[in-house]
Amino acid sequence: MASPLEPGRRGKAKAAKAAGLPALFIVGSGSQARYVIDIVASTGSHRIVGIADLESDVNVGRSVNGVPIRCVVDDLPGQFATSAGEIVVAYGDNRRKAEIAVRLAAIGYRFATVIHPLAWVSPTATIGPGCIVNPYATLMPNARVQSHVILHSQVNVDHDCVIGDYSNLAPGVTLAGGVTVGQGVTLYTGANVLPRLTIGDHAIVGAGALVHRDVAAGSTVVGVPARAVRR
């Protein structure tokens, strides 16, 4: 019978396994970066090699939950070649996230999708590149999540929903069946959307709102039932 690995040999075996994983560089150093770090630690899908900060070069040299901030985003090509692995843009400002993702895609970077093992994704649901799916999020049959979307914990996306690029669904958001969410939409904590409605591009839905009619692009709605407010 083979003897168990000695502590030093176990460490070497773990390092060798990690070395065989695809490399991942995180763009952004805030809360979404921490989500990505936790998800990757849970799945073992990637080897995180660093973070590119989107705010200031004063953060370079610091670390986020043990992962070093190696550069600002403008210096990313000098730190991490496009052929070296994948990146994920982990940032809460939808418009800035879109700008950064488009710029990095044009250079040739490929985007990882990270899904926590405690999320439930129907075999017929689809999730695009660059998405972050947190614990206990649920995607039901034929739901479609496009690119660079973040689904926070306990988000429920029912059958046949479509979520557009760069949208951000906060914890506890519920979309009933057949809802269409446009690009760059933010739905804050606990918002609920009734079936077959459309949330227009770059709209904002306030925390706890109950959406019972379509929401126009660029508008903000709050309350129960949800009503438009001036921005």
C-alpha positions, 0 to 999 in steps of 0.5 A, spaced: 500 500 500 502 506 498 504 511 504 501 517 504 505 523 502 509 527 507 508 534 508 513 537 503 511 532 498 504 534 499 506 541 498 510 539 491 504 535 489 499 541 490 503 546 487 504 541 481 497 541 480 496 548 480 501 549 475 497 545 470 491 549 471 489 555 466 492 562 468 487 567 470 488 575 471 483 579 475 481 586 472 479 590 478 481 590 486 474 591 489 468 586 492 467 583 485 475 581 485 474 577 492 468 574 489 472 571 483 478 569 488 473 565 493 469 562 487 476 560 484 478 557 490 472 553 491 472 550 484 479 549 482 478 552 475 484 556 475 490 559 477 490 566 479 496 570 478 495 577 479 490 583 479 490 589 475 487 595 479 482 600 475 483 605 480 490 608 482 497 605 481 498 607 489 495 600 490 500 596 486 504 592 491 498 591 495 494 584 495 487 582 495 485 576 500 492 574 498 492 575 491 497 581 489 495 587 485 501 587 480 499 593 475 494 598 473 490 596 467 493 600 462 500 596 464 496 589 463 499 587 457 506 588 460 504 583 466 500 578 462 500 576 455 494 575 451 496 568 450 498 567 457 491 565 460 484 568 461 482 574 464 475 576 468 473 584 469 471 584 476 468 591 477 461 594 479 460 600 474 457 597 468 459 602 463 466 602 465 466 595 465 464 595 458 469 600 456 474 596 459 472 589 456 471 592 449 478 595 450 481 588 452 478 584 447 480 588 442 487 587 444 486 579 444 484 577 451 480 571 452 475 572 458 473 566 463 467 565 466 467 563 473 461 559 477 460 557 484 459 550 485 453 552 489 450 555 484 444 551 480 445 552 472 440 548 468 443 544 463 439 548 458 441 555 460 447 558 457 452 563 460 457 568 456 464 569 457 466 574 463 460 572 467 461 571 475 456 567 478 455 567 486 453 561 491 446 560 490 444 563 484 439 559 480 438 559 472 432 555 470 431 552 463 433 556 457 435 562 461 440 566 457 446 570 460 450 574 455 457 577 457 460 580 463 454 579 467 454 578 475 449 574 478 450 575 486 448 570 491 441 568 491 439 571 484 433 567 481 433 567 474 427 563 471 425 560 465 427 563 458 429 570 461 435 573 457 440 578 461 444 583 457 451 584 457 454 588 463 448 587 467 449 587 475 444 583 479 444 584 486 443 579 492 436 576 492 433 579 485 428 575 482 426 575 475 420 571 473 419 567 467 420 570 460 423 577 463 428 580 458 434 585 461 437 589 457 445 591 457 448 595 463 442 594 467 443 594 475 437 591 479 439 592 486 438 587 492 431 584 493 428 587 486 422 582 483 420 583 476 414 579 474 413 575 468 415 577 460 417 584 462 422 588 459 428 592 463 431 597 458 438 598 457 442 602 462 436 602 467 436 602 474 431 598 479 431 600 486 432 595 492 426 591 494 422 594 488 416 590 484 416 591 477 409 590 474 410 593 467 416 594 462 422 599 464 424 604 459 431 604 457 435 609 462 430 610 467 430 609 474 424 605 478 423 604 485 418 602 490 412 597 490 409 597 485 415 600 482 415 607 479 419 611 475 423 617 478 428 622 475 435 621 475 
